[in-house]
Amino acid sequence: MDKKTFFFRQDGLLKKLDLDEIIYLEAAKNYTRLYTFNNMYMARVSLDAAMKLLPENKFLRVHRSFAVAAEHIDVVARDSVRFTNLRVEVPVSRMYYVALTKQIIILDSAAIDAIGTKLSKGRRKKA
């Protein structure tokens, strides 16, 4: 079986789901809601446990109750994330915002200035 699919229990059966279909995950006590463009599924696993079982870097934790699929992010605001072709906003907590911005590529002059500062400090140490 490839790493792009997994199974979870639904109504006493094992349901197969493609990882690329999942837009975001939401904690619901001992369950995790898995949202796709067309459906919502419930898996009997905590969000913390789901994050450990799912491929690393596929989903980014943005809140203690939410994780999002990096490839489906369209807009990152200070307090929310929006998705391509989906009219839903997922909250982003202050605690996870910095970690989120470190895991995505941000193309702006502030990022370039920060990289330049790091490079120039590294060069001075070698000289």
Secondary structure as UniProt FT lines:
FT   TURN            3..4
FT   STRAND          5..10
FT   TURN            11..12
FT   STRAND          13..18
FT   HELIX           19..21
FT   STRAND          24..28
FT   TURN            29..30
FT   STRAND          31..35
FT   STRAND          40..43
FT   HELIX           47..53
FT   TURN            56..58
FT   STRAND          59..63
FT   TURN            64..65
FT   STRAND          66..69
FT   HELIX           70..72
FT   STRAND          73..76
FT   STRAND          80..83
FT   TURN            84..85
FT   STRAND          86..91
FT   HELIX           94..103
FT   HELIX           109..126
//
